[in-house]
Amino acid sequence: MILKHGAPDIMFDRGVKNNQCLRCGNRDKQLFYTYYSSYENTHITYCLHCVALGRSDSVNPLYGSETERKSENIDYRLEFELNDIQKQASARLLDAIKNKHNLFMR
């Protein structure tokens, strides 16, 4: 699913619901920020974990469109040699993907 503002279909009536961000799945209470909006006349909570993607909050809907996922077997090859630092970074990325680690939260 691709979530974006202005898409034709509303995917969720709001971005944060029941202490969970519906964009990124965050449930860590330390990664939410709540404030009172006099304009909306209510408290608004938004997710700090994925805020760089656009704010996901407890008032505004998330828009998106359905996508189709399919896997393909592709053989990736580099036309050049990685240096030692790039090899270490590549190994960390592969390890994170295989073991489902989040490199941003370390």
C-alpha positions as CSV (number, residue, x, y, z in Angstrom):
1,M,0.0,0.0,0.0
2,I,1.3,3.5,-0.8
3,L,0.2,6.1,1.6
4,K,0.2,9.7,0.3
5,H,-1.7,12.9,0.7
6,G,-4.3,13.6,-1.9
7,A,-4.8,10.1,-3.1
8,P,-8.3,9.1,-4.3
9,D,-9.1,6.7,-1.5
10,I,-9.0,7.1,2.2
11,M,-7.1,4.2,3.7
12,F,-7.6,5.1,7.3
13,D,-10.0,7.6,8.9
14,R,-7.0,8.9,10.9
15,G,-3.3,8.2,11.1
16,V,-3.0,7.5,14.8
17,K,-5.6,5.4,16.6
18,N,-5.5,3.4,19.8
19,N,-1.9,4.3,20.6
20,Q,-0.7,3.0,17.2
21,C,0.5,4.7,14.1
22,L,-1.3,3.2,11.1
23,R,1.4,4.3,8.7
24,C,4.5,2.7,10.3
25,G,2.9,0.5,13.0
26,N,4.7,2.3,15.9
27,R,3.3,1.5,19.3
28,D,6.1,2.9,21.4
29,K,4.5,5.6,23.6
30,Q,7.8,7.5,23.8
31,L,7.6,8.0,20.0
32,F,4.3,9.9,20.1
33,Y,3.8,13.6,20.8
34,T,0.5,15.0,22.1
35,Y,-0.6,18.6,22.3
36,Y,-3.8,20.6,22.6
37,S,-5.1,22.3,19.4
38,S,-7.4,25.2,20.1
39,Y,-8.3,25.2,16.3
40,E,-9.5,21.6,16.4
41,N,-10.6,22.0,20.1
42,T,-9.0,18.6,21.0
43,H,-5.8,16.9,21.8
44,I,-3.8,15.8,18.8
45,T,-1.2,13.0,18.9
46,Y,1.2,12.4,16.1
47,C,3.9,9.8,15.4
48,L,7.5,10.9,15.8
49,H,8.9,7.7,14.3
50,C,7.7,8.4,10.7
51,V,7.1,12.2,10.9
52,A,9.7,12.7,8.1
53,L,7.3,11.0,5.7
54,G,4.6,13.5,6.5
55,R,2.7,13.8,9.8
56,S,0.5,10.9,10.8
57,D,-1.9,12.1,13.5
58,S,-5.0,11.3,15.5
59,V,-7.2,13.9,13.6
60,N,-6.3,13.8,9.9
61,P,-7.0,10.8,7.6
62,L,-4.3,8.9,5.8
63,Y,-4.8,8.7,2.0
64,G,-3.4,6.0,-0.2
65,S,-3.9,3.6,-3.0
66,E,-3.6,-0.1,-3.2
67,T,-0.5,-1.6,-4.8
68,E,0.2,-5.1,-6.1
69,R,3.2,-6.8,-4.6
70,K,5.1,-9.5,-6.6
71,S,8.5,-11.0,-6.1
72,E,11.0,-11.4,-8.8
73,N,14.3,-13.3,-8.8
74,I,16.9,-10.7,-9.9
75,D,20.6,-11.2,-9.8
76,Y,22.2,-7.9,-8.8
77,R,25.8,-7.3,-9.8
78,L,28.0,-4.3,-9.3
79,E,30.3,-3.2,-12.1
80,F,32.8,-2.1,-9.6
81,E,34.5,-3.2,-6.4
82,L,33.3,-1.9,-3.0
83,N,35.9,-0.4,-0.6
84,D,36.3,-1.8,2.9
85,I,33.8,0.7,4.5
86,Q,31.2,0.0,1.9
87,K,31.7,-3.7,2.4
88,Q,31.0,-3.3,6.1
89,A,27.9,-1.2,5.5
90,S,26.7,-3.7,2.9
91,A,27.1,-6.5,5.4
92,R,25.2,-4.6,8.1
93,L,22.4,-3.9,5.7
94,L,22.1,-7.5,4.6
95,D,22.2,-8.7,8.2
96,A,19.4,-6.2,9.2
97,I,17.2,-7.3,6.3
98,K,17.7,-11.0,7.0
99,N,17.1,-10.6,10.7
100,K,14.5,-7.8,10.5
101,H,16.6,-5.3,12.5
102,N,15.9,-1.6,12.4
103,L,19.1,0.2,11.7
104,F,17.6,3.6,12.4
105,M,16.8,2.8,16.0
106,R,20.3,1.7,17.1
